[in-house]
Amino acid sequence: MDQSHKPKVGLAVLLPLIGYVRPYKKAVAMALLALLFTAAVSLSIGQGVKMVIDQGFIARSKDALASSIGVLAIMIVLMAVGSFVRFYFMSWIGERAIADIRKAVFQRLIYLHPAYFEENRSGEIMSRLTTDTTLLQSIIGSSFSMALRSTLMLIGGLAMLLYTNVKLTTFVLAGVPVVLLPIIFYGRRVRRLSRRSQDTIADVGTYAGEIIQNIKVVQSYTREGLESEAFGQEVETAFQVAKKRIQQRALLIACVILLVFSTISLMLWSGGNDVLTGTITGGELGAFVFYAIMVASSVGTISEVFGELQRAAGAAERLFELLSVESEIQSPAAPITLAPKRIEAIGSATTALAFQRVHFAYPSRPDDLVLREVELEVTSGQTVALVGPSGAGKTTLFELLQRFYDPAVGEIQIYGIDIRSLSLAELRSVMGLVPQDPVLFSSNVWHNIRYGDPQANDDRVIEAARRAHIHEFIETLPDQYNSDLGERGVRLSGGQKQRIAIARAILKDPEILLLDEATSALDSESEYHVQAALTEVMRERTTLIIAHRLSTVMHADLILLMDQGQIIARGTHAVLVAESELYRRLCDLQFDPLQASQHVYKSRHL
């Protein structure tokens, strides 16, 4: 993940959470009022205990005992009501704030440049979106409330201790610095281990997700046992880190409890002697013990919550790292509108697309140029085919055209305007892509086709399906257009998925059509029908086609032959057959099986 910014130190990393809580001031006010109310009632209970002991037990008065118990019962009821209000509003704030954080993280992710997802694993990103936010929800909705309550009880309890008996309070105060030492010492270790623990959990999720997505390959190669063992090792690694974190937290809690209750024991010894000598009453000692236990419990709770906060700091650090990432591909501050140029292009021979001396290397491989000195012009309404060996840079041209990346050198224009001067939304709205590997979502047919135009009515969706020659097949599905296609369209064949993707592009009705091996997954019969549909869709549109099957592009207006990131030849099919040796060889390999077999034989014996 991006570590470019310097992480905040300690619990300061949690401060940005305040920004997500601030919009809900009324709920925060209600929670704080309930918190103060319950704290006040809880502290008053100590005086109730004093009344019960002194006026009831020691005075041996049944009426005084009954009235004291009555007052104590009222206090308990009030504390229960206040606790309900406090818990409800604090939990609501936690859920609401984390929902906002999840939305903010996803919104940041959805607009990030594609290179970010090449450099960072999807499982790691998902872990931040789910596991880390769930941990923070627990902190905001529960642990933070406990910390506030315990802090108030600690301060109030100390005040009541001083009010009740100054001498005995010195025993309690003397133990406070001693208790703070393990909190500070072990807290730092817990935070560091919490960060490592979250990272290892993300590794587990990433590994499992990759195996499940490719389960057919795993089973085909009978690697179930191997993958199970490897996954077990990932889980064990996460467990070992978690064990160290748990050890540190357990030591922290144990040290605090030992020190706190040792202090209380000394206080009881001293207070018991004072009661025996008549210096203080039994009720005063009872109230003091009540407040001492309250203070001790508060310190113990704070130490435990402090460990939780350290763990949350690790999760928050990971989340805010992600929220701080800025997309390298962004719309300009004052974008130029494309509308006038698009109107001028209708029915004219305007240059729709142009690549001007474009050089490009992927960010992950900056020294490996994928495109070199690419010069290209495509006239409005023209059909241009890109052909050549794998790795020649054909798909990269499509990615640059849609501004998934920006060229290192050179300029790409659409209707004479540099695409970097346009908003990303307007640039991509005029293009429709049918990729080689069609992407379908875990939803029904309606959703997957309507992705091309979310506002399209049912009739338009069905018409797009008809033109993509997939309507008849959809009608045979159990729920027809309401049929769920499964994750990544797993319930369809390759050809069926391809035609759904084509229907989606048809529904979008783009001015510029990008076909990346759009018929590669189809059988001969389906290819014939879809090719006919594409021919109709391509009419009066600017179309770029990437094709390895030259039979699908023989009638293109212009064919560009690419090799090693350069356009090495251009012309019609007839011109290239006559002038390009590489193009002739590609044709021979596809159209002449005998020559193809001879070429393979020669390649193996060179």
Beta strands, then each sheet from edge to edge (+ up, - down):
strand 1: 351-361
strand 2: 369-379
strand 3: 383-387
strand 4: 409-414
strand 5: 417-418
strand 6: 431-434
strand 7: 512-516
strand 8: 542-546
strand 9: 558-563
strand 10: 566-571
sheet 1: 2+ 1- 4+ 5-
sheet 2: 6+ 7+ 8+ 3+ 9+ 10-
end
